[in-house]
Amino acid sequence: MLVEGMNHVLKEVQGDRLAQLPSYFDRELPLHEDLVAGMMEFINALD
């Protein structure tokens, strides 16, 4: 699943690599909400 605006640590980020650095260390940042929605859709389709 490709999510626009999501980096490789599954967080929503904008900007260059320097702007993304906080996403690597801040545990309070949530996962990208489109990823969570896609995962839930996939899991629900398994039923």
Secondary structure as the mmCIF struct_conf table of DSSP 4:
data_model
#
loop_
_struct_conf.conf_type_id
_struct_conf.id
_struct_conf.beg_label_comp_id
_struct_conf.beg_label_asym_id
_struct_conf.beg_label_seq_id
_struct_conf.end_label_comp_id
_struct_conf.end_label_asym_id
_struct_conf.end_label_seq_id
TURN_TY1_P TURN_TY1_P1 GLU A 4 GLY A 5
STRN STRN1 MET A 6 MET A 6
TURN_TY1_P TURN_TY1_P2 HIS A 8 VAL A 9
BEND BEND1 LEU A 10 LEU A 10
STRN STRN2 LYS A 11 GLU A 12
BEND BEND2 GLY A 15 ASP A 16
HELX_RH_AL_P HELX_RH_AL_P1 ARG A 17 PHE A 25
TURN_TY1_P TURN_TY1_P3 ARG A 27 GLU A 28
BEND BEND3 LEU A 29 LEU A 29
HELX_LH_PP_P HELX_LH_PP_P1 PRO A 30 PRO A 30
STRN STRN3 LEU A 31 LEU A 31
HELX_LH_PP_P HELX_LH_PP_P2 HIS A 32 HIS A 32
HELX_RH_AL_P HELX_RH_AL_P2 GLU A 33 ALA A 45
TURN_TY1_P TURN_TY1_P4 LEU A 46 LEU A 46
#
